[in-house]
C-alpha cells in the first residue's frame, strides 16, 4: 500500500535557473515516484492581477508557474493488534532484505533521476517555445513605452517650436518697426540730401555766372589790347611806308631837276656840257652811291628792326592765338557742362514737380501709419502691463504653492525619516517570519490565524495514527518551504521596485524644481531691470506653456482612471537575479 499526496504549488521564477534549482530540491525529497509534472504560463492579465495583489507593478518581467506534483509515498504498515508473536529472522535474511531494499531504493532513485531529466528536457523545450512569445510581448511593451516617450518628446518639441515661433514673430515685429524707423530716417536723409543738392546747384550756378562774367571781362580786355597793339603796328607801318615814298619822290624830283639842268647846260655847249655832265654824272653817281648806300643801310637796319619786332609780335600773336584757342575750348567745355547742368536741373525740376504729389501722398500715408503705430504701441503697452500684473499674481500664487509644497515635502521627509528610524529600531526585534509576512499584501490576518490554529492542532494531536501524520505533514513541510521562497522573492521584488520608483520620483522632482527655478528666474528678469538683463535677449515676446507639476500630474492620472506602473528593464533585472542566485 502506498500513500498518494498531490501538491499544487504556485511559484514565481525570474529565470529557468530557478526551475533547475527546484528540480534539484525535488531530487532530494523522500518520495518513491514522480508520476507527472505539468507547467503552464499565466497570461498577461492574470500575471498583472496576481502581482497587483502581491503589491508590485511588474510588466513582462516574471512568469508565474503552476507546478502539480503527484507523489506516492510508501505507507507505514500498522501493527496488528491481533497478531501473535514476532517472526524471528536470521542475520542472513536481514542482510538479504537490506540488500534488496537498498537495490530497490537505488532503482527508484535512478528512475526518479531519469524521469526528472526527461522533465528538465521537456521544460527546456517548452521554455524555448514560450520565450519567443514572451520576447514578442516584451518588445510590444517596449514599443508602447517608446511610443509614449516619443509622444512626450514630440509634445515638448511642439511647445518649444511654438515658443520659438512666438519669439521669432516678436523679433519680426521689432524688425518691422526698426525697418519703418530706418525708412523714415532714409526719407529724412533723402530730403536733407535733396536740400543740400539744391543749395549746391544754386551755389554752382552762381559760381558759373561769376566765372562767365570774369571770362567775358578777360576776353574783352584781351580783344581791346589786341586791337590797340594792331592799331599801333599798322600806324608804324604806314609811317614807315610814307617815309619811303617821300624819299623816292625826293630822289625822283632831284633826278628830274638835274636832268633839266643838264639839258639847259647842254644847250650852251655840248662839249663843255658833256664834260661837265660827265663830271657831274660821276660826282652825282658818287653822291648817289653814297646816298644809296646810306639809304640802303638805313633801310636794312629799319627792315631788320621791323622784321625782328614783327617776328616777336608774330610769336606773341601766335601765343595769344593759342591761349585764345585754349580759352575758347575751356569756354566751350564750360558751356557744355553748363548745358548739361541746365538739362539735369531741368530734369530734376520736372522730376520734383512730377513726384511732389506722390511724396505728399506718401508723407500722408506715413503720418497715418505713424499714428496707427503709436496707437498700436499704446495698446501693446497696456496689454503688457496687464500681462505683467497677471504674471505677478501668478508668481505670488506660485510662491504660495511652492511654500506649501515645500512645507508638505518637509513634513513628508520628517515623517519618512521617522519611519526609517522606527524601522531601523524595530528590525532587530522582528523574527524572520514577521519580516517575510510584513511584505505579503495578499495574505489576510484570518488566513494567518487559521494557519496557526491548524499547526497547533497538528502538533497537539500526538496520539493519531502514523499514516495520518505521515500523509498530513509531508505536504505542509513542502508548502512551507516553497511559500518561504515565494515570500522571499516577493520581499526582494518589492524592495527593488520601491527603490526604482523612489529614484525615478526623485529625478522627476529635481527636474520640476529646476524648471520652476528657471521660470522664476525668467519672471524676475522680466520684472526687473539690470545690466545683465538688458544684455540678454528680450523674453517678453516669448511664451511657454507651463508643464504640470507632480501633484497636478497625479491628480490628472487619478481623474482619468488610468493607473501607471513602474517599468523595470527586464534583461537587466534577470541578469541581476541570475548573478544573485549563482552567488548564493
Secondary structure, 3 states (H helix, E strand, C coil): CEEEEEEEEEEEECCHHHHHHHHHHHHCCCCCEEEEEECCECCHHHHHHHHHHHCCCCCCCCEEEEEEEEEEEECCCCCCCCCCCCCCCCHHHHHHHHHHHHHHHHHHHHHHHHHHHHHHHHHHHHHHHHHHHHHHHHHHHHHHHHHHHHHHHHHHHHHHHHHHHHHHHHHHHHHHHHHHHHHHHHHHHHHHHHHHHHHHHHHHHHHHHHHHHHHHHHHHHHHHHHHHHHHHHHHHHHHHHHHHHHHHHHHHHHHHHHHHHHHHHHHHCHHHHHHHHHHHHHHHHHHHHHHHHHHHHHHHHHHHHHHHHHHHHHHHHHHHHHHHHHHHHHHHHHHHHHHHHHHHHHHHHHHHHHHHHHHHHHHHHHHHHHHHHHHHHHHHHHHHHHHHHHHHHHHHHHHHHHHHHHHHHHHHHHHHHHHHHHHHHHHCCCCHHHHHHCCCCCCCHHHHHHHHHHHHHHHHCCCCCHHHHHHHHHHHHHHHHHHHHHHHHHHHHHHHHHHHHHHHHHHHHHHHHHHHHHHHHHHHHHHCCCHHHHHCCCCCCCCCCCCCCHHHHHHHHHHHCCCCCCCCCHHHHHHHHHHHHHHC
